[in-house]
Amino acid sequence: MTRLFAFLTVLGAAVLPCSAFAGNGPPHVGFYVDGATYRTVGTPTDFSGTGAPDRAFDTLYEFSGNQLNVATAAPGDGDYNGGRWRVQVLGFPSGYGAALASADENGNAVIDSDAELALAFADGTAVVAGPGPSFECPVIPLAHGHR
């Protein structure tokens, strides 16, 4: 019984990364890539601690509930890694509003590309506060998406 409990605990921890960052169940809007919105489906994977090199993952910036996350690549991009993600949790030293004011180049009230995020990094209104999990979840462009 103890082994079963331990197995279920580990399985739950493996599911957490996708549920916390990408969601479980049917496809739902999950994040932005270059201004376009993408859906995703949570899968029970966890590559944290496997020793896989950074180049095997694309970065998913976690906005901690302030808005949808921002990913650095999507299907069709030459450097896309097939839905393998390494999460970087963001912090906003002056508040999320300051980052938005400095980085929302297209005026749509969100930071929705890695280019806009780079602006917030450059002026210090957004910082990487810490690493999150590494996991795999598929990426599905919205039917009306820009990709």
C-alpha positions in Angstrom: 0.0 0.0 0.0 2.9 2.4 0.8 4.4 1.7 -2.7 1.0 2.5 -4.3 0.8 5.8 -2.4 4.3 6.7 -3.3 3.6 5.9 -7.0 0.5 8.0 -7.0 2.3 10.9 -5.3 5.0 10.8 -8.0 2.4 10.5 -10.7 0.6 13.5 -9.3 3.8 15.5 -9.2 4.4 14.6 -12.9 0.9 15.9 -13.9 1.3 19.1 -11.9 3.6 20.9 -14.4 1.1 20.7 -17.3 -1.9 21.4 -15.1 -0.1 24.4 -13.5 1.2 25.9 -16.7 -0.8 24.4 -19.6 -3.9 22.8 -18.3 -5.5 19.4 -18.4 -8.4 18.0 -20.4 -9.6 19.3 -23.8 -7.6 21.9 -25.7 -7.9 25.3 -24.2 -6.1 28.6 -24.8 -2.8 28.2 -23.2 -0.3 30.9 -24.3 0.9 33.4 -26.9 3.7 33.0 -29.4 4.5 36.1 -31.5 1.1 37.7 -30.8 -0.9 34.6 -31.8 -2.8 32.5 -29.3 -2.4 28.7 -29.1 -4.3 26.0 -27.4 -2.7 23.1 -25.5 -3.6 19.9 -23.8 -2.0 18.9 -20.5 0.0 15.6 -20.5 1.5 13.7 -17.5 5.1 14.3 -18.3 7.9 15.8 -16.3 11.4 16.2 -17.7 12.7 18.2 -14.7 15.9 16.7 -13.3 16.5 14.5 -16.3 19.7 16.3 -17.3 18.4 17.1 -20.8 20.2 20.1 -22.3 18.5 23.5 -22.6 18.5 23.3 -26.4 16.1 20.4 -26.2 13.4 22.7 -24.9 11.6 25.9 -25.8 11.1 28.5 -23.1 7.6 29.1 -21.7 7.5 32.3 -19.6 5.0 31.9 -16.7 3.2 35.2 -15.8 1.8 33.9 -12.5 -1.8 34.5 -13.4 -1.4 38.1 -14.6 -2.1 37.1 -18.2 -1.5 34.1 -20.6 2.0 32.8 -20.7 4.4 33.6 -23.6 6.3 30.9 -25.4 9.3 31.4 -27.6 8.4 29.0 -30.4 5.5 27.2 -32.0 4.9 24.6 -34.8 6.3 25.9 -38.1 9.2 27.8 -36.4 12.6 26.4 -37.4 13.8 26.1 -33.8 10.6 24.6 -32.4 11.3 21.5 -30.2 8.0 19.7 -30.6 6.2 20.9 -27.5 8.9 20.3 -24.9 9.0 23.3 -22.5 11.2 24.6 -19.8 9.3 27.1 -17.7 10.8 30.4 -16.5 8.7 32.0 -13.7 8.6 35.8 -14.0 8.7 38.4 -11.4 7.7 42.0 -11.7 9.8 44.2 -9.3 7.6 47.3 -10.0 4.4 45.4 -10.5 2.9 43.8 -13.6 1.4 47.1 -14.7 4.8 48.7 -15.0 6.0 45.8 -17.2 2.9 46.1 -19.4 3.4 49.9 -19.7 7.0 49.5 -20.8 6.6 46.5 -23.2 3.1 46.4 -24.8 4.3 47.7 -28.2 1.1 46.8 -30.1 -1.3 48.3 -27.4 -3.4 45.2 -26.9 -3.1 45.3 -23.1 -0.9 42.1 -22.9 2.7 41.1 -23.4 2.2 38.6 -26.2 5.6 37.9 -27.8 9.1 37.3 -26.8 10.1 40.6 -28.4 7.7 42.5 -26.1 9.0 40.5 -23.2 12.6 41.4 -24.2 11.6 45.1 -23.7 10.4 44.4 -20.2 13.6 42.5 -19.4 15.8 45.3 -20.8 14.3 47.9 -18.5 14.1 45.6 -15.5 10.3 45.6 -15.2 10.3 41.9 -15.7 12.9 39.4 -14.4 13.2 35.7 -14.3 12.3 34.9 -10.7 13.2 31.3 -10.9 12.9 28.1 -12.9 9.8 26.1 -13.2 9.3 22.5 -14.4 10.2 21.0 -17.7 7.5 19.1 -19.5 5.8 18.2 -22.8 2.5 19.5 -24.0 1.2 19.8 -27.6 0.6 23.2 -29.2 -2.4 23.7 -31.4 -3.0 27.0 -33.2 -6.5 28.5 -32.7 -8.8 28.1 -35.7 -8.8 31.8 -36.2 -5.1 32.1 -35.2 -2.4 34.0 -37.0 -0.3 30.9 -37.7 
